Amino acid sequence: MHRILISGASGFIGKNLVDKLIDKNNDLMLVGRNLDMFKTNIIKKKILDLGDVNYDCQELINFNPDVFIHLAWEGIPNYSEELSKKNYLNTLRIIKNIVEFTNCKKIISTGSCWEYNDGNIEGKCKENIEIKPKKPFSIYKKKILDEISIITKKKNIIFNWLRLFYVYGPGQKKESIIPSLIETIRNKKTLNINYPANKNDYIYVDDVIKFINIFINQHVPSGIYNIGSGKGIEVKNLLKIIDKEVNGTNDLYKKYLSIIDENKRNQNFYACTKKIEKYFKNFKLVDIENGIRNVIKNT
């Protein structure tokens, strides 16, 4: 059993994580601006706007977590300089308070595969690759990683930075690629994909939650960890899988295929999973076909 503080609990990953952690009888406190979705009275909730520089964090300090899971990032898909910097400052503020005034032993925070792609890295992405991001979102993610690594090392706090690749599953924003393709296929809409030949690494949300659970419960050294499938899948192949699941044929996919520009690709990258496999042996991921089947069933 752990005392776990979670920011961003009302987000896509956060909601799924809370459901699993409650089942394991952990002592939980959730931080966020909107926590109405959590009706249970067995968790503590702190309504808090991390963007308010004058917020009172005394309740968080009194809770004294041994694990802090930071998932909060306001405004996606707004990746502007202004909002990225705001999220950077919000993150530093809450983590510094946790590090300085509690007995927290472990901080788990989410990075992004964009840290690689923004650095023009293609193909297999290894955690030890030097990245040189150029866009605000990735720049500020890297600043968080660099600065919190120093702060936590001084206090002997484990700091796990999870670089999430393309997480999908039930409850995901409908504007995301897989839900939008399901909507297109179901309603036989006009296909509107800017880069149908893009190759991305997709990982099912339940697998992400399982990984986070292992980070919580096992001693995994501080550092960067890719959380992905280790495979790149073209967007057009997602379209094929969805058509088969929804319609039982690939007739609509073949129709769409005739208008797809095979040369329109601006990214091709996927996770190197050797590091994560070292600590999580025999971990079987949900394959893309079964994952998409679950999304279709639950939407």
Salt bridges, closest charged atoms under 4 A:
ASP27 OD2 - ARG3 NH1 2.62
ASP27 OD1 - LYS44 NZ 2.92
GLU59 OE2 - LYS46 NZ 3.10
ASP66 OD1 - HIS2 ND1 3.02
GLU74 OE2 - ARG33 NH1 3.85
GLU74 OE1 - LYS86 NZ 3.25
GLU115 OE1 - ARG163 NE 2.94
ASP146 OD2 - LYS142 NZ 2.88
GLU147 OE2 - LYS143 NZ 3.55
GLU183 OE2 - LYS189 NZ 3.26
GLU234 OE1 - LYS236 NZ 3.67
GLU234 OE2 - ARG265 NH2 2.39
GLU245 OE2 - ARG293 NH2 2.91
GLU262 OE1 - LYS236 NZ 2.67
